[in-house]
């Protein structure tokens, strides 16, 4: 805008302002209503503030909040069963009579799923997943992965005996693959470049199970081993599917290979038969056990409460939720122990922290600042330094035991066991968390005016009464803040209990770490973590109510 | 407490001195473990206690062999170099993002201020093992697990609350009319930020940065999960040393870390006093 135009604009707005003063709302210098103008300024301010915050907010959301959300998700996620054994899960939907084994359809579905899973080497993962719920599943699945090749072999042999062409990969490709796929495959120069397998039109209606099993075969060998279906004889489970389909007829199929198919359909009723169930029982007799099926069925949902139940020593059984067997109950005890030890640590911190905070707040500024350094130095010292110090001091051959033996309090052959138990954890963690008690206590006590205690004494109170009735109640907010802070920090501690806790002095967090890195039961680790997180957040909410987040101070 | 009145009774006197003795013992409890490891780190033997030679102050009982081991052992050197690479990167990231956000948060009209603050502070509240578990799951999904970038991002996230808290605290005493004055004298917002605002909040930014640095430099739980052997840091090396086979070199490392903490503590304390002086509060 040129100066002249601006001048004109201003003149016009002046005129409007005069006008408005008489009739309408108050106007700002640019002629807009003052309210709108202020709103606009406010909005700009808000946007500027948000623009400054946005990068960090985004950063935290991606690097921190998303991982926490992922963990919460994993604590209920259970897609592995329904993804690896999709046909079985569907077949089990109408299995009501859980006292009896499921029907042949379910066993056949399991055979198709298992063959594909074994080829993709995924069956052991499902096995270990289900092993968290029922022991023995892992070895059952591992063993069945080796035996699954034989399921359906009896039919494969009989089809080939009937017509050797059934052994030829080309027969199957002509029967199953769409013409488009065959054309494109013919142009592919390497096996890796083969197009994604496509069924011929009509075959899925005529031979539903066979088409499905063959497609699974073709796609799996292409993606896993880069093999060519035109050069590989199908799995035995495909012959099993063909047998089952042909018993039901061909549905008037008249596509390629129809003659051969009709010949087989006529011969199938005379085949020597073996139930799929019996073939599975040959691999491992557990397959004829309803418990195995119940476990698969119970964990076929893509989401499960199973991990959370396991985290509180319960389990999901076909009869509903019930407690774990006595000897496997662990987590409630561990939670109790974590809370008990955190309380002990908090209590020791009050016991040791209160006198120090009292002393610091009643000494002259210069002295107390000097002594405060003695509190801040441990606070600033690396956690591992302090833990290693305790590990060295508390050992049976360590400094403390040496001193005790030297004084004569303890005999040399009866040195105290101070480490690798609950005592060790409590001593070391009290030391580590003590500054977190002293600092909030000190900041509260500093604000208590000494004149109150003096007034109480001048009115005749003894030292103890003056302290207990006047001073102490005013320091309670500091105790509350310190306690919650120490308790929150203690309950989630990992390093120190891991190093000095031994077997009896460990916390729930050590179990979480164990499940992540050793037992690989990530779902259970996530569920335990979610419970711990909920506990900490509840305490934190309490802290916020009592103290306020803004009062968090450092150093 | 400040001084004993001349008319104090015997009981009061006894309590006065008794209380001081108790406090002395508690201070001893606080400091002794840290102080004890310093002489032990000069032990000539591979023991974790004072040998008779050491108690006699015999020079033969002392040696620098554990320090020598730290500076020559490739495992420790690798860990040191990893720590020195990861911590500054994480610090820079958290200081830059954290300072900007703290300035944004200190403006008078910020929508959802409470919720935003809660999210930004959350890495400090959530127990480390849970952060570590979540980051392990999520970072392995996106391929950051076992990379330097992953560890740096994780450590930056953990350091951010400290930067936010210290910088916001400094900004509370910041006089807004200074920026307005600067603007009225013709400075653009960037100049105002670097010439007026930054020098005043610098102590807060630096001490926030030191907190972020020490958080990363000291951190072991998250790096244990998010990192892989290639990102083994000093605390990680100490942790495995303490867990599996404790070697006296750990004490030498611990002593070096204590010296570093003392230096950092001094810097933070000086900065705090300077900041209070600048803002016209008593240095305390």
Interface residues (C-beta under 8 A of the other chain):
Chain A: X42 X45 X46 X48 X49 X50 X51 X52 X53 X55 X56 X57 X59 X60 X61 X63 X64 X65 X66 X67 X68 X69 X70 X71 X74 X352 X355 X356 X358 X359 X362 X363 X364 X365 X369 X371 X373 X374 X375 X376 X377 X378 X380 X381 X382 X383 X384 X385 X386 X387 X388 X389 X390 X391 X392 X393 X395 X397 X398 X399 X402 X431 X434 X435 X463 X488 X491 X492 X493 X494 X495 X498 X499 X509 X512 X513 X516 X517 X522 X525 X526 X529 X532 X533 X536 X537 X540 X549 X552 X553 X554 X555
Chain B: X1 X2 X12 X15 X19 X20 X22 X23 X26 X27 X29 X30 X31 X33 X34 X36 X37 X40 X47 X48 X49 X50 X97 X98 X100 X101 X103 X104 X105 X107 X108 X109 X110 X111 X116 X117 X118 X119 X120 X121 X122 X123 X125 X126 X127 X128 X129 X130 X131 X132 X133 X134 X135 X136 X137 X138 X139 X141 X153 X154 X156 X157 X160 X162 X165 X166 X169 X207 X211 X214 X217 X218 X220 X221 X225 X235 X238 X239 X242 X243 X246 X250 X251 X254 X257 X258 X261 X262 X264 X265 X268 X269 X272 X284
